[in-house]
Each structure stands twice: as C-alpha cells, then as structure tokens.
Amino acid sequence: MVVKNRTELSGEKTTEILLKSASRDQRKKYLYVLVIFVIGILSLVIGLIIKEANVITMGAVISAIGVAFVIYVIVDLKMMRKRVEKNNPEIIKTGILYNFTFKENSVSIEAKIGEKNKNLKYSYMYLKGIYEYNDGYEIIFNESDSIYVLKSGFESEKMEEFFRKNITTTKKKIKLVK
C-alpha cells in the first residue's frame, strides 16, 4: 500500500536531528578508543608483572595513543555542532519540507530546502537502519543519507502501521530510541 507523509522540520529541529545522527556515528569511535586503551593498560600491567622493559614500553606507548584518541574524541564532540552548522547552513537556516511517498519496496521523496526542490528515490534494499523516536522515525540508507519522518505527518494511525509494514519488508527491525 502507498503511504504519504508530509514532514516539516524547522531549522532548530533539523540541527537537533543532525547532531543526534552525528553523535551516533561518534559512538563507534568510543569503542575503538576503549579497545586501544584496554590493550595498552593490559600490556603495561603484564610488562610490570613479568618485569620486561620492552613490554612495559609497548604498553606505555599504546596507552598514550589511547589517551590521545580520548582527547581527540572529546575535542571532536565539542566541535560537532560547529561542523554540522558549517556543512548544512541553508537547511539549518530555513528548515526542510519533506513529502514522502512510501511504497512496498521504495520511498520517493520531494524535499524543499528554502527555494530549492530536490527529488530522491531510495530502495529498501539499501536500508541500513531504522530508529524510532517519540516524535518520528530516522531512516538511514547509507552512511551519509538519512531521512527523518514525523509521526504527525501521517494521515492516520492506520497509515503509520502501513508505513511500518512497508519499511520492514527487507527484514530490518525498527530500533526504539528513548
């Protein structure tokens, strides 16, 4: 069944969504930093236990690299808002208006940013993730393409149910985010 949705996002809401999406990508870096740091600390402790200077040195170097990455991630988090605003100035200033047409295997999007119109079409085969928030859904098609669909943009709850059925035909699960 074809489901239509009209989603209008203000500049503030768009900024919030972009920051949320960017911070989710940032969490992957935390995992890598943690692994490097743990390997460094373990090497350092093992070197101290067996009293081997080379292992102690290796552990200290790996731990220092881990600390440097932690500092990098913290600075990167502080700079995220400025980077998002710099990369998306028109969207943040004017907001965005989406007209979605969700079909059984794809979605067609008419996006209006300021005076510019953009038409996009995505197949659900390329769907990477679906996140459900209190007020909407974030649908991710690849690392750089994500769309936000407001729940209030559906004509009725029945249409939202059809949307959920259509979007999960590729066996992707909707992850609830609180």
Disulfide bonds with the S-S distance in Angstrom:
none
